[in-house]
Every structure is written in structure tokens, then in C-alpha cells.
Amino acid sequence: MNWKLKEVLFMAISAVIFGAVYLGMVYLGAALTGILTPIGLGILGYEPIYGVWFMAAAFVTYVVRKPGIGIVAEMLAALLEVLMGNMFGPIVFISGFIQGVGCELIFALTKYRFYNTFTMILSAIGASVFSFLWTGLRQAYWNMDMKIVIAILIIRTISAIIFCAFGSKALADGLAAAGVLKGYQISRKSTDHYGE
């Protein structure tokens, strides 16, 4: 890992912020689950906001642009979320690893050369699919109504595209435009392969 100190610090600070956001989403998801349970759709309660839980990996990878940093950011955010009181416990740390791998895999396949909207969308879909396989294994999706399982995948993927792809990119681009990310490749005004 050829990470500079400023990149490690950026990753750590981002993980702390996203860890707190993730914890907030747990309680929002619990509230949505409570609202949907009387109509038999409680299992979909977390899905509209699921993409938020992929943001640390996408955001940090988009800014730092080095192998592995998104996975570590996602795992650290998940760990901090657990330490701050996530009711699901340590399993969240494993989920963070799987989500981080799903997100960063797309960047790895491009050899960390492309950071545009299309790549961010593919990355979000990767995180959604990997997390879907993981939660499917844990919750035995094969025993559920296939319509519900398909709904989970569709809603989660849409959420991932909105929050993880567009949200992470917009946040990073906004910080770069404000001059907060000076010294990172994202802040360079060029038309090379880092641009759109």
C-alpha cells in the first residue's frame, strides 16, 4: 500500500463522518421498517436508504484513487458505527468489508484509471450486488417470496446509484470545487482520464 499520511488521515476522517451517518441511517431504517411492517413490507424498510452504507468506499476511492483505500474506509466506518452503538453488532464489520470489495472491484477492473459518473454507477451496482448476496445468505432469501427478493435488489440498487454513485461524486466534486481537496487528483482541472 503506497498511501501518503494525508491520504490515510483523509480516509480516517471520512470513515468517522460516514460511521456517524451510517448509525443515523440504522435508526431511520428501523423507523421505516416499523411503518411498513403493518402492511407486510417491513423487510423493505432499510432498502430505500441502503445506498448510504456504501458511500465511504466510493467517496474515499473517488478522491484518493489508490488500491484498497475504499475497502479500508468502508470497514473502518462500519467498525466505528458498531462502536458508536449499532444494534446489529460486529456482523456490520463483515458487511462493511463485503460492501467495500463490491464497490472497489469496479475501480480495480479499470486499473484505477477511470473516475467518471459511469464508473461510479457501476461501482454502486457492484456494492449493491455484493451486499445483496451477503444479506441473502444471512436472511435465507431463497425461502422468501421471489417478488420481495427482486424488490429488495431493485430498491437497493436504485438507492446505491442515488447515494453511492451520484451522492458520493457530488460530495467529492463539491469539496474539490471549494478547494478542500487540493493536492488530490480530483482537484486537477484537466481533460485526462480522470474527467468526465
C-alpha positions in Angstrom: 0.0 0.0 0.0 1.6 3.2 -1.2 -0.6 5.6 0.8 0.6 9.0 2.0 -0.1 10.2 5.5 -2.5 12.8 4.3 -4.4 10.1 2.4 -4.6 7.9 5.5 -5.8 10.9 7.6 -8.4 11.8 4.9 -9.6 8.2 4.9 -9.8 8.1 8.7 -11.7 11.4 9.0 -14.1 10.3 6.2 -14.7 7.0 8.0 -15.6 8.8 11.2 -18.1 11.0 9.5 -19.6 8.2 7.5 -19.7 6.0 10.5 -21.9 8.5 12.3 -24.1 8.9 9.3 -24.4 5.1 9.0 -25.5 4.9 12.6 -28.2 7.5 11.9 -29.4 5.5 8.9 -29.8 2.5 11.1 -32.4 4.3 13.2 -34.1 5.8 10.2 -34.3 2.3 8.6 -35.8 0.9 11.8 -38.4 3.7 11.7 -39.2 2.9 8.1 -39.4 -0.8 8.9 -41.9 0.0 11.7 -44.1 2.0 9.3 -44.0 -0.8 6.6 -44.5 -3.8 8.9 -48.3 -3.5 9.3 -48.7 -3.8 5.5 -46.3 -6.8 5.4 -43.4 -5.0 3.8 -41.2 -4.5 6.9 -38.3 -6.3 5.2 -38.1 -3.4 2.7 -37.6 -0.8 5.5 -33.9 -0.3 5.1 -33.7 -0.7 1.3 -34.5 2.9 0.2 -31.5 4.2 2.2 -29.2 1.2 1.7 -27.0 3.0 -0.7 -25.9 5.4 2.1 -23.9 2.4 3.6 -21.8 2.2 0.5 -20.7 5.8 0.4 -17.5 5.7 2.4 -15.9 3.3 0.0 -17.0 5.2 -3.1 -16.2 8.6 -1.8 -12.7 7.8 -0.5 -11.8 5.8 -3.6 -13.0 8.6 -5.8 -10.9 11.2 -4.0 -7.7 9.2 -3.1 -7.7 6.9 -6.2 -5.4 4.2 -4.7 -6.0 0.4 -4.4 -7.6 -0.8 -1.2 -8.3 2.5 0.4 -12.1 2.3 -0.3 -12.3 -1.1 1.3 -10.4 0.0 4.4 -12.5 3.2 4.6 -15.7 1.1 4.5 -14.5 -1.3 7.1 -13.4 1.5 9.4 -16.7 3.3 9.0 -18.5 0.1 9.8 -16.3 -0.6 12.9 -16.9 2.9 14.2 -20.6 2.6 13.6 -20.6 -0.6 15.7 -18.6 1.1 18.5 -21.0 4.0 18.5 -23.9 1.7 19.2 -25.2 -0.1 16.0 -27.7 -2.6 17.3 -26.7 -5.2 14.8 -23.3 -5.7 16.3 -20.0 -6.9 14.9 -21.6 -8.5 11.8 -21.7 -5.0 10.4 -17.9 -5.0 10.2 -18.0 -8.0 7.9 -20.8 -6.3 5.9 -18.5 -3.3 5.5 -15.8 -5.4 4.1 -18.1 -7.1 1.6 -19.6 -3.7 0.5 -16.2 -2.2 0.2 -15.0 -5.0 -2.0 -18.1 -4.8 -4.2 -17.6 -1.0 -4.6 -13.9 -1.0 -5.2 -13.9 -4.0 -7.5 -15.1 -1.8 -10.4 -12.2 0.6 -9.9 -9.8 -2.3 -9.8 -11.1 -3.7 -13.0 -10.3 -0.4 -14.7 -6.8 -0.5 -13.0 -7.8 2.7 -11.1 -7.8 4.8 -14.2 -11.4 5.9 -14.6 -13.4 8.1 -12.2 -16.4 9.3 -14.1 -20.2 9.0 -13.5 -20.4 5.8 -15.4 -17.7 4.1 -13.3 -19.3 5.4 -10.1 -22.6 3.9 -11.1 -21.0 0.6 -11.9 -19.2 0.7 -8.5 -22.5 1.4 -6.7 -24.1 -1.6 -8.5 -21.2 -3.7 -7.5 -21.7 -2.8 -3.9 -25.4 -3.4 -4.1 -25.0 -6.9 -5.7 -22.3 -8.0 -3.2 -24.3 -6.8 -0.3 -27.4 -8.5 -1.7 -25.6 -11.8 -1.9 -24.4 -11.4 1.6 -27.7 -10.4 3.2 -29.4 -13.1 1.0 -27.2 -15.7 2.6 -27.8 -14.4 6.1 -31.5 -14.0 5.7 -32.2 -17.0 3.5 -33.8 -15.1 0.6 -34.4 -18.5 -1.1 -37.2 -19.1 1.5 -38.9 -15.8 0.7 -41.4 -14.7 -2.0 -39.4 -14.1 -5.1 -41.3 -10.8 -5.7 -40.0 -9.5 -2.4 -36.4 -10.7 -3.2 -36.5 -8.9 -6.5 -37.9 -5.8 -4.9 -35.0 -5.8 -2.4 -32.5 -6.0 -5.2 -34.1 -3.3 -7.3 -34.7 -0.8 -4.5 -31.3 -1.4 -3.0 -29.6 -0.9 -6.4 -31.6 2.3 -7.1 -30.6 3.6 -3.6 -27.0 2.7 -4.3 -27.0 4.6 -7.6 -28.6 7.7 -6.0 -26.5 7.8 -2.8 -23.3 5.9 -3.5 -22.8 6.9 -7.2 -24.3 10.4 -7.6 -24.2 11.4 -3.9 -20.5 10.4 -3.3 -19.4 12.0 -6.6 -21.4 15.2 -5.9 -20.0 15.5 -2.4 -16.4 15.0 -3.6 -16.8 17.3 -6.6 -18.3 20.0 -4.3 -15.4 19.7 -1.9 -12.9 19.9 -4.7 -14.7 23.0 -6.2 -14.5 24.6 -2.7 -10.8 24.0 -2.6 -10.9 21.5 0.2 -9.3 18.7 -1.8 -6.2 20.5 -3.0 -3.4 18.1 -3.7 -5.7 15.3 -4.8 -6.2 14.3 -8.4 -9.8 15.2 -8.2 -8.9 18.8 -7.8 -7.0 19.0 -11.1 -8.8 20.8 -13.8 -7.9 18.7 -16.8 -9.5 16.6 -19.6 -7.4 13.5 -18.9 -8.9 10.1 -17.9 -9.9 11.4 -14.5 -12.5 13.7 -16.0 -15.9 13.1 -17.5 
